[in-house]
């Protein structure tokens, strides 16, 4: 059986009645069979971009304040400031009651009753300090309290150090003050109660000043 030239079934030209592959089309992919995701991006496919929550490849969203390392003003600092004011108020109260007790008590007679000679009793009674010296000492103490309070409010680490030294000295002063407070009678009991409260406040002040939030805040400000 002979074939005519250019017959589609001519072996020379191949069987042209069958569909020929498209060179621009992937092998095995026929027109009309392209599925979403095979070289195309459907409209409802999830997109990853800068305007969406979450980062690419499972990372967290970028936060510009995440790596600054800045410590905000802790709420615990307000407690420290309140303890500073309370400590100052107790110091003033203790000083006033001490002045009243000294002015209403014959200290020389108290010392003579304890077995001292008249000369020794007079010497110890005069060494307790007069009203003027006590008032000057109180004014200096209040000035130190003011400096510590202002420095703490501004986050200054030197104020925390000064306040710690001042609190430690106050604790020692109250302890020695309670030893001889009973010689004032009823006022001595009042002095002991005030001193005990002041001791608790000063200890709490030191503990609060060196707790983690306050320590981090003061350390940050000291490096600036």
KAKALIN-V223789 format. One record per helix or strand of 2 or more residues. SS is the DSSP state (A for helix, B for strand). FROM is the first residue (numbers start at 1). LEN is the number of residues. If there is no record, write none. Layout:
((SS	FROM	LEN) (SS	FROM	LEN))
This chain:
((A	56	3) (A	76	29) (A	107	7) (A	118	9) (A	131	23) (A	157	23) (A	181	4) (A	186	24) (A	212	11))
